[in-house]
Amino acid sequence: MKAMVSQREERTLSVHNEHELLLKLEKAGLSDELAQKVIASKDNELAAKVVKFIQNGGFEPTSNQKSAREIMGKNFFGVEEAIKYFGVNP
């Protein structure tokens, strides 16, 4: 008889925090259909976008900011950098 061994992944959130997060997302309108879109997203792209949005304090760069970042590279200082380095919340 073969013993089944499960592989444990390192978790960053406690079960309690996961539950609280899901409750907040559901209250904000998360449905089974929307949750499935995140789950089915190729290379976890949609989840990464949500996390990035949260990290940026709920701000998403404008088209002009994205263009400037592409042109200027590391020399561009935008809202994301202000939040990261100065803790400001515009």
C-alpha atoms as an extended CHARMM CRD file, in Angstrom:
* protein
*
        90  EXT
         1         1  MET       CA              0.0000000000        0.0000000000        0.0000000000  PROA      1               0.0000000000
         2         2  LYS       CA              1.3400000000        3.4220000000       -0.9790000000  PROA      2               0.0000000000
         3         3  ALA       CA              1.2540000000        6.2260000000        1.5480000000  PROA      3               0.0000000000
         4         4  MET       CA             -0.0620000000        9.5370000000        0.2720000000  PROA      4               0.0000000000
         5         5  VAL       CA              2.1720000000       12.4720000000        1.1010000000  PROA      5               0.0000000000
         6         6  SER       CA              0.9780000000       15.9960000000        0.5780000000  PROA      6               0.0000000000
         7         7  GLN       CA              3.3640000000       18.7570000000       -0.3380000000  PROA      7               0.0000000000
         8         8  ARG       CA              2.9830000000       21.7810000000        1.9120000000  PROA      8               0.0000000000
         9         9  GLU       CA              3.4900000000       25.2100000000        0.5050000000  PROA      9               0.0000000000
        10        10  GLU       CA              4.7820000000       28.0140000000        2.6620000000  PROA      10              0.0000000000
        11        11  ARG       CA              1.8950000000       30.3280000000        3.4890000000  PROA      11              0.0000000000
        12        12  THR       CA              2.1470000000       34.0690000000        4.0070000000  PROA      12              0.0000000000
        13        13  LEU       CA             -1.3930000000       34.5710000000        5.3170000000  PROA      13              0.0000000000
        14        14  SER       CA             -2.9780000000       32.9160000000        8.2950000000  PROA      14              0.0000000000
        15        15  VAL       CA             -6.2590000000       31.1050000000        7.7430000000  PROA      15              0.0000000000
        16        16  HSD       CA             -7.9420000000       33.8580000000        9.7660000000  PROA      16              0.0000000000
        17        17  ASN       CA             -6.5380000000       36.5980000000        7.4970000000  PROA      17              0.0000000000
        18        18  GLU       CA             -7.5320000000       34.6380000000        4.3950000000  PROA      18              0.0000000000
        19        19  HSD       CA            -11.0670000000       34.3620000000        5.7400000000  PROA      19              0.0000000000
        20        20  GLU       CA            -11.2300000000       38.0800000000        6.5780000000  PROA      20              0.0000000000
        21        21  LEU       CA             -9.9110000000       38.9860000000        3.1240000000  PROA      21              0.0000000000
        22        22  LEU       CA            -12.5000000000       36.8040000000        1.4090000000  PROA      22              0.0000000000
        23        23  LEU       CA            -15.2910000000       38.3170000000        3.5010000000  PROA      23              0.0000000000
        24        24  LYS       CA            -14.1940000000       41.8370000000        2.4990000000  PROA      24              0.0000000000
        25        25  LEU       CA            -13.8940000000       40.8770000000       -1.1690000000  PROA      25              0.0000000000
        26        26  GLU       CA            -17.3100000000       39.2250000000       -1.1440000000  PROA      26              0.0000000000
        27        27  LYS       CA            -18.8210000000       42.3060000000        0.5070000000  PROA      27              0.0000000000
        28        28  ALA       CA            -17.2560000000       44.3960000000       -2.2770000000  PROA      28              0.0000000000
        29        29  GLY       CA            -18.8820000000       42.2170000000       -4.9400000000  PROA      29              0.0000000000
        30        30  LEU       CA            -16.6070000000       39.2160000000       -5.4740000000  PROA      30              0.0000000000
        31        31  SER       CA            -18.6940000000       36.3670000000       -6.8690000000  PROA      31              0.0000000000
        32        32  ASP       CA            -17.8900000000       32.7470000000       -7.6880000000  PROA      32              0.0000000000
        33        33  GLU       CA            -17.5840000000       33.7700000000      -11.3350000000  PROA      33              0.0000000000
        34        34  LEU       CA            -15.0920000000       36.5590000000      -10.5860000000  PROA      34              0.0000000000
        35        35  ALA       CA            -13.1130000000       34.3600000000       -8.2050000000  PROA      35              0.0000000000
        36        36  GLN       CA            -12.8740000000       31.7090000000      -10.9210000000  PROA      36              0.0000000000
        37        37  LYS       CA            -11.4360000000       34.2990000000      -13.3230000000  PROA      37              0.0000000000
        38        38  VAL       CA             -8.6080000000       34.9400000000      -10.8540000000  PROA      38              0.0000000000
        39        39  ILE       CA             -8.0750000000       31.2140000000      -10.3260000000  PROA      39              0.0000000000
        40        40  ALA       CA             -8.0180000000       30.4990000000      -14.0770000000  PROA      40              0.0000000000
        41        41  SER       CA             -5.8200000000       33.4750000000      -14.9670000000  PROA      41              0.0000000000
        42        42  LYS       CA             -2.7810000000       32.4610000000      -17.0110000000  PROA      42              0.0000000000
        43        43  ASP       CA              0.4650000000       32.6470000000      -14.9830000000  PROA      43              0.0000000000
        44        44  ASN       CA             -1.5230000000       34.1190000000      -12.0730000000  PROA      44              0.0000000000
        45        45  GLU       CA             -1.5910000000       37.4520000000      -13.9750000000  PROA      45              0.0000000000
        46        46  LEU       CA             -4.8910000000       38.7050000000      -12.6030000000  PROA      46              0.0000000000
        47        47  ALA       CA             -3.9630000000       37.9920000000       -8.9870000000  PROA      47              0.0000000000
        48        48  ALA       CA             -0.6150000000       39.7550000000       -9.5140000000  PROA      48              0.0000000000
        49        49  LYS       CA             -2.4590000000       42.8130000000      -10.8520000000  PROA      49              0.0000000000
        50        50  VAL       CA             -4.7310000000       42.8800000000       -7.8120000000  PROA      50              0.0000000000
        51        51  VAL       CA             -1.7410000000       42.6430000000       -5.4470000000  PROA      51              0.0000000000
        52        52  LYS       CA              0.0940000000       45.4000000000       -7.3580000000  PROA      52              0.0000000000
        53        53  PHE       CA             -3.0240000000       47.5920000000       -7.1690000000  PROA      53              0.0000000000
        54        54  ILE       CA             -3.1620000000       47.1060000000       -3.3980000000  PROA      54              0.0000000000
        55        55  GLN       CA              0.5860000000       47.7840000000       -3.0530000000  PROA      55              0.0000000000
        56        56  ASN       CA              0.0940000000       51.0460000000       -4.9630000000  PROA      56              0.0000000000
        57        57  GLY       CA             -2.4970000000       52.2290000000       -2.4740000000  PROA      57              0.0000000000
        58        58  GLY       CA             -5.3510000000       51.6800000000       -4.9110000000  PROA      58              0.0000000000
        59        59  PHE       CA             -3.7840000000       53.7360000000       -7.6790000000  PROA      59              0.0000000000
        60        60  GLU       CA             -3.0980000000       52.6040000000      -11.2050000000  PROA      60              0.0000000000
        61        61  PRO       CA             -0.7120000000       54.5470000000      -13.4390000000  PROA      61              0.0000000000
        62        62  THR       CA             -2.2700000000       56.5490000000      -16.2460000000  PROA      62              0.0000000000
        63        63  SER       CA             -1.3470000000       55.8870000000      -19.8690000000  PROA      63              0.0000000000
        64        64  ASN       CA              0.9340000000       58.9380000000      -19.7740000000  PROA      64              0.0000000000
        65        65  GLN       CA              2.6900000000       57.6610000000      -16.6540000000  PROA      65              0.0000000000
        66        66  LYS       CA              3.1810000000       54.2490000000      -18.2500000000  PROA      66              0.0000000000
        67        67  SER       CA              4.6480000000       55.8770000000      -21.3720000000  PROA      67              0.0000000000
        68        68  ALA       CA              6.9530000000       58.0720000000      -19.2960000000  PROA      68              0.0000000000
        69        69  ARG       CA              8.1530000000       55.0280000000      -17.3310000000  PROA      69              0.0000000000
        70        70  GLU       CA              8.9070000000       53.1780000000      -20.5900000000  PROA      70              0.0000000000
        71        71  ILE       CA             10.9060000000       56.1290000000      -21.9080000000  PROA      71              0.0000000000
        72        72  MET       CA             12.6880000000       57.1300000000      -18.6960000000  PROA      72              0.0000000000
        73        73  GLY       CA             13.1140000000       53.7140000000      -17.0990000000  PROA      73              0.0000000000
        74        74  LYS       CA             14.7100000000       53.9080000000      -13.6410000000  PROA      74              0.0000000000
        75        75  ASN       CA             14.8180000000       57.7190000000      -13.8680000000  PROA      75              0.0000000000
        76        76  PHE       CA             11.0220000000       57.9850000000      -13.6590000000  PROA      76              0.0000000000
        77        77  PHE       CA              9.6150000000       58.8070000000      -10.2180000000  PROA      77              0.0000000000
        78        78  GLY       CA              5.8830000000       58.2060000000      -10.0620000000  PROA      78              0.0000000000
        79        79  VAL       CA              3.1160000000       57.6740000000       -7.5460000000  PROA      79              0.0000000000
        80        80  GLU       CA              4.2790000000       54.1190000000       -6.8340000000  PROA      80              0.0000000000
        81        81  GLU       CA              7.7450000000       55.3320000000       -5.8380000000  PROA      81              0.0000000000
        82        82  ALA       CA              6.3120000000       58.1230000000       -3.6730000000  PROA      82              0.0000000000
        83        83  ILE       CA              4.2100000000       55.5690000000       -1.8030000000  PROA      83              0.0000000000
        84        84  LYS       CA              7.1080000000       53.1360000000       -1.5050000000  PROA      84              0.0000000000
        85        85  TYR       CA              9.8620000000       55.5570000000       -0.4260000000  PROA      85              0.0000000000
        86        86  PHE       CA              7.9700000000       58.3000000000        1.4140000000  PROA      86              0.0000000000
        87        87  GLY       CA              4.9020000000       56.4650000000        2.6700000000  PROA      87              0.0000000000
        88        88  VAL       CA              2.6130000000       59.1000000000        1.1790000000  PROA      88              0.0000000000
        89        89  ASN       CA             -0.9280000000       58.2920000000        0.1930000000  PROA      89              0.0000000000
        90        90  PRO       CA             -1.9870000000       60.8410000000       -2.4450000000  PROA      90              0.0000000000
